[in-house]
Amino acid sequence: MRAVVQRVTRASVTVEGQITGAIEAGLMILVGVGHDDDRASAEALANKILKLRIFEDDAGRMNLDVGQIGGDVLAISQFTLFGDCRKGRRPSFVAAGRPEHASPLFDHVVHTIRQHGFSCPTGVFGAMMDVELVNHGPVTLLIDTDKTF
């Protein structure tokens, strides 16, 4: 699985003119699922994200995780994280998991985050979404379970 994690002061996702999820301070995560991903990689990804110490402490050092600042997590599915741009000008998405495989694993990431007591609003899987956010820092990280764990 892959995730783009952004530290935000606020973020929201809109589908067909309706806000489906919004948070104030916390993390906005874009989550992509590959063919070989499973429930264990979904849980590992969620747990890694929740423990990232990317919020500033009183000394101004990135030393706190999202729970320690009382933040929430906005999760949005994004198959384009598996886009391969190495050849030609149009990305190939053959490495992205099919919707019937990816949707339950995305849901499991969200479920795992919620099990830890976090609010975790989402977009709508497979929908065209508009995402707005204020990236604080900016802080943006890429996590790939195949390379990080």
N, C-alpha and C positions, 0 to 999 in steps of 0.2 A: 504494500500500500504506500501511497505517497500523500503527503500533506504539506500545504503551504500554511504556515502559522504566522499570523500577524497580531502584534500587540496593538490594541485599539482603545481609543477613548470613547468611541461609539461605532456601531455598525448595524446595518439592516439589509434585508433581502426582500425584494418585491417581485411578485408573480402576478401578471395580468392586472397591474394597478393596485394590488392588495399587498400590504406588508404581511409576510408570513413569519418573519422572525426579526427581532431587534434586541440589541443589548447596549448597555453603557460600557464602562471600563471592563476589559477582559481580553479574550482571544477570539479572533475570527479565523476559522480554519476552513480551507478548501481541501476536500478529501477525494482522492482518486483510488480506484480499485483495479488491480491487475488480475490476469487469468489465474495465477497461482496463489492468490491471497486466500486466507481462511479466517475463521473466528479467532484463532490465536493471534494472528497478525493484527486483527482489528482491536483486540484487547490491548496488545502491546503498544500499538499506536496511540490509543486513547490514554493509557497510563503514562506514556512518555510525554505527551502533550501537557497533561495536567501537572506534571512534576518539573516542567521547564522553568528554570529560575531566570526569568527575563523581565521582571518588574523591579523597579528601583526601590532600595531600602532607604532609610533616613540619611545614609551617607552618600546616596546617589549611585550606588553600585547595583548592577543587575544581580539580585540576590534572593528575590521572592518569587514564588509561583502564583498562579492565578487564584488559588484558594486563599493564600495568605493576604491578598489584597481585596478579598471579597468580590472577585470578578465572576463573570459568566462566560460561556462559550457559545458562539454562533457557528453552527456547522453547515456547510454547503457542499453538496456532491459536485464533483467536477472531473468528468472523464478525460478532459483535455490535458490533465496533468501527465497522462501517458502518451501524449502526442510526440511523435518522432519527426524531427525537422532536419535530420542529417542529409537527406536526399531530396532534391527538387525544391519546389516552393510551396507545395501543399503538404501539411503534416499528415502523417499516417497514424491512425488510431488503433491498429491491429493489436497492440499490447494491452489496450484497455479491456477490462472485464465486461462481458455482456451484461445487459441490465438485469437479467434474472439471477446472475451471480453477484453483481455489484450492489444492487439495492439492499438485500438482506445484510451484507457486510457493512455498508454505510450505516444502516439502522443499528447494527451491533456496536459500532463506534459510539453512536449517540446514546444508546442504552447504557454502555459502560460509563460514559461521562456522567449521565444522570444518576447511576448507581452510587457515584461518589458525592452526590448531593448538590450537583451543579444544575442550574437552569441551562438547558441546551436547546434553544429554538433552532429551527432549520429552514432551509429553502424547501422546494418541492423536487424530489428526485426526477431527473429527466426533463424538467421544464426549462423554458427560456426564463432566466432570472436577471434582474437588475440588482447589483450589489453596491451599496454605498458604505464607505468606512472612512474613519480618520485614523490613519496609522500613526501611532505615537512613537516617536524616536527619529526616524522610522526604524522599526524592528520587524524584520521578516526572515523567517527560517524555513528551510526545506527539510522535511524528514522523509526518508525512504526506508521502509522496514527491511528491504533487501540489502541495504548498505549500512544501516545504522545499528541493527540489533544482532 
